Amino acid sequence: MIENFFEVHHENKNSLARTGVMHLPHGDVQTPVFMPVGTKGTVKALTKDDLEEIGFEIILANTYHMYLRPGADLVKEAGGLHGFTQWNRNFLTDSGGFQVWSLSKLRKIKNEGIEFRSDIDGSKHFFTPENVVQTQVKLNSDIQMQLDVCSGFGVGRPEAERALRLSSQWAERAIAEWTIHQDSGYKGILFPIVQGNFFDDLRKESAQFVDSLGTPGLAIGGLSVGEPAEVYKEKLQYTVQFLSRSKPRYVMGIGTPEYILEAVANGIDMFDCVQPTRIARHGLYFTKKGMVSIKQARYERDFGCIDPECKCKVCTSYSRAYLRHIFREQEILSSMLASYHNLYFLHNMIHEIRDAINEDRFEEYRKNFLDNFHSGEV
């Protein structure tokens, strides 16, 4: 469908980790890549200038939320997400399927699509694979996701089989609709999504099917939905063996250093999560020595920085004592500074990961990072 969309630069000798680049409409994206989540067209507590300053090349927006407010037609009128938000690098939009799935009391899944009520005003709506593609075209997404059916950890096999069947059918319908828009000049990429819950045979079936569809990239769904960490690792390792290494692979919804490193070790190129900014609003900071909860009394007279190894503007300008003070006083600045630092930390970590892969020392880097991160020395 699209040639030369993804190039692999280097494959690490001692693991499946690799570096590469995706060529997208709003600039190249180096991989592996962590993508901040801007659910409603904004990464919470940060400006687009902050994101550019840190160095991000792609962020997320959510189709469900942008569809409900302000509406895809208005966004299109403003010049798509890029014109509306003035973020001129790349956008990935998820389909909204996860959000609709989470509204268990407000939705009904049918063969044609998903009927649901808005969590804002109770109005009734209907998502189909086709109109979700159409909505993302209006948003002018650089990467868009198919509408799929999620299933949580612990569900029975019949529910997992139905979710897989519908997701597979909807992938084909979404690709057909995407092809029409591609022929009309739309330059964005569509990724289908692997499902299958936690049943090995279903995950294998889904992975092989999704890989056969011929899209430029693909996503692994059905993970990080409440399962234990060991189950996540096991099912991720099992799934990737059925996916082509010539395509970028995206695991949805992971944002902790442990999960990111596990994903990279298994050849995953893309990941996203709201977690870094969400925990920031609760006073939690990433550091090389582990997590700092700035609300703790021991930081009241701590005039050192959050992380002596970090060169972000938060760590070079503010003390733990001050950050604790503004958090306790519920100052807006607290969320802004913590969110900036956490995203800077992960972006820098990804840079270190790429360097380690290119120098064939990823496993050494991974071990050293986790040993330090779990040292309890903060």
C-alpha positions as a Python dict, from the first residue, in 0.01 Angstrom:
ca = {
    (1, 'M'): (0, 0, 0),
    (2, 'I'): (265, 253, 107),
    (3, 'E'): (629, 186, 26),
    (4, 'N'): (926, 285, 241),
    (5, 'F'): (706, 400, 529),
    (6, 'F'): (929, 233, 788),
    (7, 'E'): (1302, 170, 787),
    (8, 'V'): (1490, -41, 1040),
    (9, 'H'): (1825, 120, 1124),
    (10, 'H'): (1982, -131, 1362),
    (11, 'E'): (1886, -458, 1527),
    (12, 'N'): (2043, -524, 1864),
    (13, 'K'): (2260, -837, 1866),
    (14, 'N'): (2138, -981, 2195),
    (15, 'S'): (1765, -908, 2184),
    (16, 'L'): (1478, -825, 1948),
    (17, 'A'): (1523, -453, 2018),
    (18, 'R'): (1575, -234, 1712),
    (19, 'T'): (1593, 129, 1606),
    (20, 'G'): (1423, 274, 1302),
    (21, 'V'): (1232, 562, 1153),
    (22, 'M'): (875, 614, 1033),
    (23, 'H'): (827, 859, 747),
    (24, 'L'): (502, 1041, 826),
    (25, 'P'): (321, 1339, 670),
    (26, 'H'): (436, 1581, 942),
    (27, 'G'): (796, 1468, 968),
    (28, 'D'): (1004, 1163, 1049),
    (29, 'V'): (957, 980, 1378),
    (30, 'Q'): (1254, 798, 1528),
    (31, 'T'): (1178, 464, 1693),
    (32, 'P'): (1147, 331, 1955),
    (33, 'V'): (916, 616, 2047),
    (34, 'F'): (707, 708, 2349),
    (35, 'M'): (403, 916, 2253),
    (36, 'P'): (245, 1155, 2507),
    (37, 'V'): (-133, 1140, 2522),
    (38, 'G'): (-328, 1455, 2441),
    (39, 'T'): (-672, 1301, 2480),
    (40, 'K'): (-878, 1610, 2397),
    (41, 'G'): (-625, 1779, 2171),
    (42, 'T'): (-395, 1884, 2454),
    (43, 'V'): (-139, 1705, 2670),
    (44, 'K'): (-263, 1805, 3014),
    (45, 'A'): (-77, 2094, 3180),
    (46, 'L'): (165, 2141, 2888),
    (47, 'T'): (175, 2368, 2584),
    (48, 'K'): (267, 2250, 2238),
    (49, 'D'): (584, 2460, 2277),
    (50, 'D'): (677, 2253, 2584),
    (51, 'L'): (640, 1934, 2380),
    (52, 'E'): (851, 2074, 2096),
    (53, 'E'): (1114, 2191, 2346),
    (54, 'I'): (1140, 1840, 2493),
    (55, 'G'): (1169, 1701, 2141),
    (56, 'F'): (859, 1491, 2078),
    (57, 'E'): (784, 1409, 1715),
    (58, 'I'): (437, 1256, 1762),
    (59, 'I'): (156, 1280, 2019),
    (60, 'L'): (-189, 1123, 2056),
    (61, 'A'): (-542, 1253, 2048),
    (62, 'N'): (-859, 1055, 2113),
    (63, 'T'): (-1124, 1012, 1845),
    (64, 'Y'): (-1408, 952, 2091),
    (65, 'H'): (-1347, 1275, 2280),
    (66, 'M'): (-1273, 1490, 1974),
    (67, 'Y'): (-1585, 1351, 1803),
    (68, 'L'): (-1807, 1449, 2097),
    (69, 'R'): (-1644, 1787, 2157),
    (70, 'P'): (-1571, 2002, 1968),
    (71, 'G'): (-1672, 1774, 1678),
    (72, 'A'): (-1475, 1644, 1381),
    (73, 'D'): (-1634, 1887, 1134),
    (74, 'L'): (-1518, 2186, 1337),
    (75, 'V'): (-1167, 2042, 1364),
    (76, 'K'): (-1161, 1984, 988),
    (77, 'E'): (-1271, 2345, 931),
    (78, 'A'): (-980, 2460, 1148),
    (79, 'G'): (-732, 2267, 936),
    (80, 'G'): (-743, 1930, 1110),
    (81, 'L'): (-581, 1863, 1444),
    (82, 'H'): (-265, 2038, 1334),
    (83, 'G'): (-439, 2361, 1243),
    (84, 'F'): (-672, 2346, 1543),
    (85, 'T'): (-400, 2283, 1803),
    (86, 'Q'): (-103, 2442, 1624),
    (87, 'W'): (97, 2123, 1689),
    (88, 'N'): (268, 2088, 1354),
    (89, 'R'): (433, 1753, 1412),
    (90, 'N'): (253, 1418, 1392),
    (91, 'F'): (-73, 1301, 1551),
    (92, 'L'): (-178, 943, 1617),
    (93, 'T'): (-547, 906, 1696),
    (94, 'D'): (-694, 600, 1863),
    (95, 'S'): (-1033, 488, 1738),
    (96, 'G'): (-1229, 552, 2055),
    (97, 'G'): (-1304, 182, 2085),
    (98, 'F'): (-1139, 153, 2427),
    (99, 'Q'): (-1330, 452, 2563),
    (100, 'V'): (-1661, 318, 2438),
    (101, 'W'): (-1577, -29, 2574),
    (102, 'S'): (-1508, 121, 2917),
    (103, 'L'): (-1858, 273, 2921),
    (104, 'S'): (-2008, -69, 2988),
    (105, 'K'): (-2344, 69, 3102),
    (106, 'L'): (-2371, 313, 2814),
    (107, 'R'): (-2296, 100, 2507),
    (108, 'K'): (-2417, -197, 2306),
    (109, 'I'): (-2189, -386, 2067),
    (110, 'K'): (-2352, -501, 1745),
    (111, 'N'): (-2218, -663, 1429),
    (112, 'E'): (-2248, -330, 1246),
    (113, 'G'): (-2072, -125, 1512),
    (114, 'I'): (-2106, 14, 1864),
    (115, 'E'): (-2411, 201, 1987),
    (116, 'F'): (-2334, 422, 2286),
    (117, 'R'): (-2447, 719, 2486),
    (118, 'S'): (-2222, 1017, 2544),
    (119, 'D'): (-2077, 1038, 2892),
    (120, 'I'): (-2120, 1416, 2861),
    (121, 'D'): (-2491, 1458, 2792),
    (122, 'G'): (-2636, 1110, 2736),
    (123, 'S'): (-2695, 1166, 2365),
    (124, 'K'): (-2703, 852, 2149),
    (125, 'H'): (-2432, 778, 1889),
    (126, 'F'): (-2320, 491, 1669),
    (127, 'F'): (-1960, 411, 1574),
    (128, 'T'): (-1890, 190, 1274),
    (129, 'P'): (-1550, 93, 1132),
    (130, 'E'): (-1627, 318, 837),
    (131, 'N'): (-1741, 634, 1014),
    (132, 'V'): (-1453, 610, 1264),
    (133, 'V'): (-1212, 615, 967),
    (134, 'Q'): (-1406, 910, 824),
    (135, 'T'): (-1381, 1095, 1154),
    (136, 'Q'): (-1005, 1042, 1173),
    (137, 'V'): (-967, 1162, 814),
    (138, 'K'): (-1144, 1483, 917),
    (139, 'L'): (-900, 1510, 1206),
    (140, 'N'): (-621, 1456, 948),
    (141, 'S'): (-452, 1194, 1165),
    (142, 'D'): (-105, 1092, 1056),
    (143, 'I'): (-167, 746, 1204),
    (144, 'Q'): (-520, 628, 1275),
    (145, 'M'): (-644, 313, 1442),
    (146, 'Q'): (-921, 77, 1338),
    (147, 'L'): (-1235, 49, 1553),
    (148, 'D'): (-1194, -272, 1752),
    (149, 'V'): (-1365, -456, 2036),
    (150, 'C'): (-1170, -475, 2360),
    (151, 'S'): (-1206, -745, 2623),
    (152, 'G'): (-1070, -726, 2975),
    (153, 'F'): (-853, -961, 3175),
    (154, 'G'): (-1047, -1256, 3313),
    (155, 'V'): (-1336, -1268, 3064),
    (156, 'G'): (-1457, -1603, 2934),
    (157, 'R'): (-1361, -1753, 2601),
    (158, 'P'): (-1697, -1685, 2429),
    (159, 'E'): (-1664, -1311, 2492),
    (160, 'A'): (-1301, -1315, 2377),
    (161, 'E'): (-1395, -1505, 2059),
    (162, 'R'): (-1673, -1258, 1975),
    (163, 'A'): (-1443, -961, 2032),
    (164, 'L'): (-1183, -1120, 1804),
    (165, 'R'): (-1436, -1202, 1532),
    (166, 'L'): (-1577, -850, 1526),
    (167, 'S'): (-1235, -686, 1545),
    (168, 'S'): (-1118, -890, 1245),
    (169, 'Q'): (-1428, -807, 1040),
    (170, 'W'): (-1404, -443, 1136),
    (171, 'A'): (-1036, -429, 1039),
    (172, 'E'): (-1124, -533, 684),
    (173, 'R'): (-1406, -279, 668),
    (174, 'A'): (-1183, -4, 806),
    (175, 'I'): (-909, -79, 553),
    (176, 'A'): (-1159, -67, 267),
    (177, 'E'): (-1281, 275, 383),
    (178, 'W'): (-927, 401, 444),
    (179, 'T'): (-825, 296, 92),
    (180, 'I'): (-1103, 511, -54),
    (181, 'H'): (-974, 817, 130),
    (182, 'Q'): (-615, 732, 47),
    (183, 'D'): (-710, 728, -322),
    (184, 'S'): (-862, 1075, -269),
    (185, 'G'): (-540, 1221, -130),
    (186, 'Y'): (-548, 1141, 242),
    (187, 'K'): (-190, 1070, 348),
    (188, 'G'): (-244, 918, 693),
    (189, 'I'): (-166, 556, 780),
    (190, 'L'): (-412, 305, 930),
    (191, 'F'): (-307, 40, 1182),
    (192, 'P'): (-522, -268, 1252),
    (193, 'I'): (-515, -409, 1605),
    (194, 'V'): (-433, -757, 1739),
    (195, 'Q'): (-688, -888, 1990),
    (196, 'G'): (-751, -1238, 2128),
    (197, 'N'): (-756, -1158, 2498),
    (198, 'F'): (-525, -1392, 2696),
    (199, 'F'): (-594, -1712, 2501),
    (200, 'D'): (-282, -1814, 2310),
    (201, 'D'): (-461, -1968, 2014),
    (202, 'L'): (-681, -1659, 1973),
    (203, 'R'): (-385, -1422, 1998),
    (204, 'K'): (-198, -1626, 1737),
    (205, 'E'): (-499, -1628, 1506),
    (206, 'S'): (-546, -1254, 1545),
    (207, 'A'): (-177, -1169, 1501),
    (208, 'Q'): (-146, -1375, 1185),
    (209, 'F'): (-466, -1228, 1045),
    (210, 'V'): (-370, -868, 1121),
    (211, 'D'): (-23, -922, 977),
    (212, 'S'): (-174, -1059, 656),
    (213, 'L'): (-379, -745, 591),
    (214, 'G'): (-88, -564, 429),
    (215, 'T'): (-110, -238, 623),
    (216, 'P'): (212, -39, 677),
    (217, 'G'): (204, -92, 1056),
    (218, 'L'): (3, -266, 1325),
    (219, 'A'): (-87, -250, 1691),
    (220, 'I'): (-103, -505, 1971),
    (221, 'G'): (-417, -457, 2177),
    (222, 'G'): (-561, -651, 2467),
    (223, 'L'): (-263, -593, 2696),
    (224, 'S'): (-225, -363, 2995),
    (225, 'V'): (-595, -409, 3075),
    (226, 'G'): (-557, -516, 3436),
    (227, 'E'): (-351, -832, 3402),
    (228, 'P'): (-50, -905, 3629),
    (229, 'A'): (288, -788, 3501),
    (230, 'E'): (409, -1145, 3439),
    (231, 'V'): (104, -1218, 3225),
    (232, 'Y'): (169, -902, 3023),
    (233, 'K'): (528, -1014, 2959),
    (234, 'E'): (427, -1368, 2867),
    (235, 'K'): (152, -1268, 2622),
    (236, 'L'): (361, -994, 2464),
    (237, 'Q'): (648, -1235, 2401),
    (238, 'Y'): (406, -1490, 2261),
    (239, 'T'): (230, -1246, 2028),
    (240, 'V'): (526, -1075, 1861),
    (241, 'Q'): (657, -1398, 1707),
    (242, 'F'): (363, -1394, 1463),
    (243, 'L'): (418, -1037, 1342),
    (244, 'S'): (641, -924, 1056),
    (245, 'R'): (956, -744, 1161),
    (246, 'S'): (934, -525, 853),
    (247, 'K'): (649, -320, 1006),
    (248, 'P'): (641, -87, 1307),
    (249, 'R'): (465, -249, 1601),
    (250, 'Y'): (271, -52, 1858),
    (251, 'V'): (170, -168, 2206),
    (252, 'M'): (-112, 50, 2328),
    (253, 'G'): (-134, 198, 2676),
    (254, 'I'): (205, 140, 2842),
    (255, 'G'): (408, 418, 3004),
    (256, 'T'): (622, 293, 3293),
    (257, 'P'): (996, 233, 3249),
    (258, 'E'): (956, -139, 3331),
    (259, 'Y'): (684, -195, 3070),
    (260, 'I'): (860, 17, 2808),
    (261, 'L'): (1186, -174, 2848),
    (262, 'E'): (1002, -506, 2826),
    (263, 'A'): (830, -390, 2508),
    (264, 'V'): (1153, -271, 2346),
    (265, 'A'): (1323, -600, 2435),
    (266, 'N'): (1049, -774, 2235),
    (267, 'G'): (1092, -557, 1927),
    (268, 'I'): (813, -308, 1993),
    (269, 'D'): (863, 30, 1831),
    (270, 'M'): (580, 247, 1967),
    (271, 'F'): (397, 295, 2298),
    (272, 'D'): (182, 558, 2469),
    (273, 'C'): (20, 620, 2805),
    (274, 'V'): (-151, 892, 3009),
    (275, 'Q'): (35, 771, 3316),
    (276, 'P'): (332, 1015, 3319),
    (277, 'T'): (108, 1323, 3327),
    (278, 'R'): (-163, 1161, 3539),
    (279, 'I'): (76, 1071, 3821),
    (280, 'A'): (235, 1415, 3788),
    (281, 'R'): (-93, 1571, 3897),
    (282, 'H'): (-69, 1356, 4211),
    (283, 'G'): (282, 1476, 4293),
    (284, 'L'): (477, 1175, 4158),
    (285, 'Y'): (805, 1226, 3974),
    (286, 'F'): (1020, 981, 3779),
    (287, 'T'): (1389, 976, 3875),
    (288, 'K'): (1681, 750, 3788),
    (289, 'K'): (1664, 615, 4144),
    (290, 'G'): (1290, 548, 4142),
    (291, 'M'): (970, 738, 4206),
    (292, 'V'): (957, 1050, 4424),
    (293, 'S'): (627, 1133, 4596),
    (294, 'I'): (675, 1504, 4655),
    (295, 'K'): (396, 1516, 4912),
    (296, 'Q'): (612, 1336, 5169),
    (297, 'A'): (717, 1541, 5473),
    (298, 'R'): (1084, 1445, 5433),
    (299, 'Y'): (1110, 1684, 5138),
    (300, 'E'): (995, 1992, 5333),
    (301, 'R'): (1353, 2118, 5378),
    (302, 'D'): (1513, 1931, 5089),
    (303, 'F'): (1668, 2202, 4872),
    (304, 'G'): (1814, 1960, 4622),
    (305, 'C'): (1659, 1899, 4281),
    (306, 'I'): (1420, 1619, 4193),
    (307, 'D'): (1680, 1419, 3998),
    (308, 'P'): (2050, 1520, 4000),
    (309, 'E'): (2100, 1324, 3676),
    (310, 'C'): (1822, 1509, 3489),
    (311, 'K'): (1894, 1823, 3287),
    (312, 'C'): (1535, 1939, 3236),
    (313, 'K'): (1440, 2294, 3331),
    (314, 'V'): (1251, 2167, 3637),
    (315, 'C'): (1554, 1990, 3781),
    (316, 'T'): (1790, 2278, 3699),
    (317, 'S'): (1563, 2545, 3851),
    (318, 'Y'): (1350, 2414, 4139),
    (319, 'S'): (1408, 2236, 4469),
    (320, 'R'): (1213, 1946, 4612),
    (321, 'A'): (1109, 2176, 4897),
    (322, 'Y'): (954, 2425, 4656),
    (323, 'L'): (785, 2156, 4448),
    (324, 'R'): (639, 2008, 4765),
    (325, 'H'): (512, 2351, 4868),
    (326, 'I'): (329, 2424, 4541),
    (327, 'F'): (183, 2073, 4536),
    (328, 'R'): (44, 2112, 4889),
    (329, 'E'): (-99, 2452, 4795),
    (330, 'Q'): (-262, 2299, 4487),
    (331, 'E'): (-96, 2551, 4258),
    (332, 'I'): (-149, 2493, 3887),
    (333, 'L'): (226, 2525, 3840),
    (334, 'S'): (274, 2198, 4029),
    (335, 'S'): (100, 1995, 3758),
    (336, 'M'): (281, 2187, 3485),
    (337, 'L'): (629, 2128, 3625),
    (338, 'A'): (572, 1766, 3725),
    (339, 'S'): (421, 1682, 3385),
    (340, 'Y'): (708, 1850, 3203),
    (341, 'H'): (968, 1662, 3407),
    (342, 'N'): (801, 1321, 3371),
    (343, 'L'): (771, 1352, 2994),
    (344, 'Y'): (1126, 1485, 2966),
    (345, 'F'): (1245, 1189, 3174),
    (346, 'L'): (1078, 932, 2946),
    (347, 'H'): (1187, 1112, 2629),
    (348, 'N'): (1547, 1113, 2754),
    (349, 'M'): (1517, 747, 2854),
    (350, 'I'): (1406, 661, 2499),
    (351, 'H'): (1710, 844, 2361),
    (352, 'E'): (1933, 639, 2590),
    (353, 'I'): (1756, 321, 2477),
    (354, 'R'): (1815, 403, 2110),
    (355, 'D'): (2184, 469, 2175),
    (356, 'A'): (2215, 142, 2366),
    (357, 'I'): (2048, -53, 2085),
    (358, 'N'): (2269, 104, 1819),
    (359, 'E'): (2576, 13, 2027),
    (360, 'D'): (2453, -345, 2095),
    (361, 'R'): (2436, -295, 2471),
    (362, 'F'): (2060, -276, 2525),
    (363, 'E'): (2040, -566, 2773),
    (364, 'E'): (2319, -413, 2980),
    (365, 'Y'): (2142, -77, 2976),
    (366, 'R'): (1812, -237, 3072),
    (367, 'K'): (1963, -420, 3370),
    (368, 'N'): (2151, -114, 3495),
    (369, 'F'): (1851, 113, 3454),
    (370, 'L'): (1617, -118, 3646),
    (371, 'D'): (1875, -187, 3918),
    (372, 'N'): (1906, 188, 3977),
    (373, 'F'): (1534, 254, 3941),
    (374, 'H'): (1449, -7, 4205),
    (375, 'S'): (1738, 83, 4438),
    (376, 'G'): (1518, 279, 4677),
    (377, 'E'): (1781, 552, 4709),
    (378, 'V'): (1558, 853, 4634),
}
